[in-house]
């Protein structure tokens, strides 16, 4: 009696672990106004933080997203623009944005051209602020 040859099925292709979807939700923060005693105010000024008493009422001045810095009522229900593309924080597309205008000098001021500054090479290294020419 011969053993029946069985062909093993080829191994199933390994599924690449799917990348989890990017979390595009906002990170909400509240700008608050809290009344404190002078002693707590000095601690807050020195440390940058302080503790409040339990049950203290806090007045919310503004609720906004920490990432895109937009108010809650304008962007609730939308994806956070900072996590999608943060161009809105740098003034839009840099290639199409107008160049900044240089302010005119004050009246009566005279612009005096200085000497040419060497910015490359050993001469630039040797002629630093601490080592004038």
C-alpha positions in Angstrom: 0.0 0.0 0.0 1.4 3.3 -1.1 1.0 6.4 0.9 -1.1 9.0 -0.9 1.0 12.0 -1.6 -0.7 15.1 -0.5 0.3 18.4 -1.7 0.5 21.0 1.0 -1.3 24.2 0.2 1.0 27.1 -0.4 1.3 29.3 2.6 -1.1 32.2 2.6 0.6 35.5 1.9 1.3 37.3 5.1 -0.9 40.3 5.6 1.1 43.4 6.3 0.0 44.8 9.6 -2.3 47.6 8.7 -1.1 51.0 9.8 -3.6 52.3 12.4 -5.6 55.3 11.1 -4.1 58.6 12.1 -5.9 60.4 14.9 -7.1 63.7 13.5 -9.1 64.8 16.5 -8.6 68.2 18.1 -6.8 68.6 21.5 -9.1 71.1 23.3 -7.7 73.5 25.8 -9.4 76.3 27.8 -7.9 79.7 28.4 -9.1 80.4 32.0 -9.3 83.2 34.5 -8.9 82.2 38.1 -9.1 84.5 41.0 -6.2 83.9 43.4 -4.6 85.4 46.6 -1.4 87.4 46.3 0.6 84.5 47.8 -0.7 82.1 45.1 -0.1 84.7 42.4 3.6 85.0 43.4 4.0 81.2 43.3 2.3 81.0 39.9 4.5 83.7 38.6 7.7 82.0 39.8 6.8 78.3 39.0 4.5 78.8 36.1 1.8 76.7 37.8 -0.2 76.6 41.0 -2.8 74.5 42.8 -6.4 75.5 43.3 -8.9 74.5 45.9 -11.4 71.8 45.2 -14.7 73.0 43.9 -13.3 76.4 42.8 -15.3 77.9 39.9 -13.1 78.7 36.8 -14.2 81.2 34.2 -13.4 80.0 30.7 -12.3 82.9 28.5 -11.8 80.9 25.4 -12.0 77.2 24.2 -9.7 76.4 21.3 -7.6 73.6 19.8 -4.1 73.4 21.1 -2.8 72.2 17.7 -4.5 74.4 15.1 -5.3 77.2 17.5 -8.8 77.7 16.2 -11.9 78.3 18.3 -14.1 75.4 19.3 -17.3 76.8 17.7 -15.6 77.2 14.3 -14.1 73.7 14.0 -16.1 71.3 16.1 -16.8 68.2 14.1 -13.9 68.8 11.7 -10.5 67.2 11.5 -7.6 69.2 13.1 -5.8 71.2 10.5 -2.5 70.9 12.3 -2.5 67.1 12.1 -3.5 67.2 8.4 -1.2 70.0 7.2 0.0 72.9 9.4 0.5 75.5 6.6 -2.2 77.6 8.1 0.2 78.3 11.0 3.0 79.6 8.7 0.9 81.9 6.6 0.0 79.6 3.8 2.1 78.3 0.8 5.5 80.0 1.0 6.0 80.0 -2.8 2.8 82.0 -3.5 2.9 84.3 -0.5 3.9 88.0 -1.0 7.2 89.1 0.4 7.1 91.3 3.4 7.6 95.0 2.8 10.7 96.5 4.4 9.7 99.5 6.5 11.0 102.9 5.3 13.7 104.5 7.4 12.6 107.2 9.8 12.6 110.8 8.5 15.9 112.4 8.7 17.8 109.1 8.9 20.7 108.5 6.6 21.6 104.9 5.6 25.4 104.5 5.6 26.6 101.4 3.8 29.1 99.4 5.9 32.0 97.3 4.7 31.5 94.0 3.0 31.1 91.2 5.6 33.0 88.0 4.9 30.6 85.2 5.7 32.6 82.2 4.4 36.0 80.7 4.8 38.7 81.1 7.4 38.5 84.9 7.2 34.9 84.7 8.5 35.9 82.3 11.3 38.8 84.5 12.4 36.9 87.7 12.2 34.1 87.0 14.6 32.5 89.3 17.2 35.0 88.3 19.8 37.9 88.8 17.4 37.4 92.0 15.5 39.7 92.7 12.5 
